[in-house]
Amino acid sequence: MGRAAEESVTSLRVWTERVIVGGLAPLVVFGSRFAGNIILSRLLAPDEFGTAIAISVVLGLGGLVTDVALDRFVIINGSAQALSTAHMLAVANSLLLAGALVVTAPVTAGLFGVGNFAGSFALAAGLSAVGGFAHLGIKQIQRNYNYGPDSTAQVVANLTAIAALFLSATALRDHRAIVVSLAVQSVVYVILSHVLARTPYQLSWDKPTLRQALSFGLPLTLNGVGLAIVSQLDRVLVGYWFGVKELAVYAVIFSMSVVPTYVIGSVFAGPSLSFLLSGGEAASDRSERYRLLLGFYSILTSLYAVWMVLAVDILTPLIFGPSFTISPAAHVLFVLIACLRLQRSGAPTTFLLASGRTKQLALLNLSSGFGLLIAFACIVAWPRLESMLVGIAIGEFISFMIFFTSLEKSTTRGSTVLIDLVAAFATPTVMAAALAWDPAVTGQARGMLFLIGVMAVCAQLSFEFYRNIKFRNLLFSVPIVLRESKTEG
């Protein structure tokens, strides 16, 4: 019994270390972007800040639409040939994307109502091609839980970029600061990826490996479209309908509410994928590990829902300034949108990637496009930010339901699907309803929301420990080791 308990604690410590090292880079990336928004909101005029956001949106859209997950491919296929093939595809992809964005810069700038700044859009697009020359060797070694080199490269690149952003925003006082920052980030990361890689940088390919890479990655272009719809096209709608000033406000609120879910997903994406892959190819083993991830992400989502309800509307104007506020209705809708995205990007997405089912993943992510269509119709009928959020929330719920139910046959028994759905979203629903009932920013109202959140999270934890023996064993094994160690001492 003592040995089993010690092994459990050792396993917990190992996974904690892996998550900390693997999650350092996403946390720094988020922190630098968050700090960047604060710098730009404080140093630039609203129009210039909105233009900087528009440039970031265009580059983000282009990157997502053309993302073929080469970093994931080299993790799944750990061969040297896969690495050199991925390098060749990355270079070709980045050059083609940069060329397309440069040519279309006048159109994209005009879409946001800032056609006179098309040169800045083109310059940023051209400089983005540098990123395609990064050494993917520091990604491939993550297959063995070695996250150190990539974390180092990303941390240094992002910290350097935020310093460059502050200096350039102070000197230029306009949107060009974002172009300088993005260029510095790309150059520093590429250089460090080559310095820290353990294998030579090669550009070569053979037909079988190229075919394998394309069959894995090309369906993810559709996935990229879906992710672009989820994460960027809403900003295009805001910029087109309401202008770059309103886009700046929306971007700030979005960065406080929804963007952290991407960070959480990024922190646990690598360890989660490695966790599923390390269990072997047996369907039963992978299904069991999937259910562990499902429970884990449900708890994460519950905790995040409580934080959002309690803090987002208070912290947003406090950090970015009094002009950046969130309405009670928008606050409730952002809670639902953020939690739905976090759940969908967690266990279901990881399972599909680990299984190589990229076509299904792409089609499922495209289902979120229903939300943008509904949002567009809502804006036409009632041109308010809240109406767009209603449409997005509906689309997120549709995609959430499709994701979970589509994995029913391969991961669960039919009788557990409804239970999984309720467990995954019970706490966010309760918290959103409680916030809608009393959105007042008073000590009494927030104290009541805090109590409701504590009870909901405790109920979530109790349920997960009750139905999952591995969680239960982990909880009760730690005190055993402590008692035994005292006895032995």
Helices and strands as residue ranges (DSSP letters): H 2-43, H 46-65, H 70-76, H 80-103, H 105-111, G 115-117, H 118-127, G 128-133, H 137-140, G 141-144, H 148-172, H 176-196, H 207-217, H 219-231, H 233-242, H 244-257, H 259-277, H 283-320, H 328-344, H 347-354, H 358-366, H 369-381, H 385-406, H 408-411, H 414-437, H 443-467, H 469-488
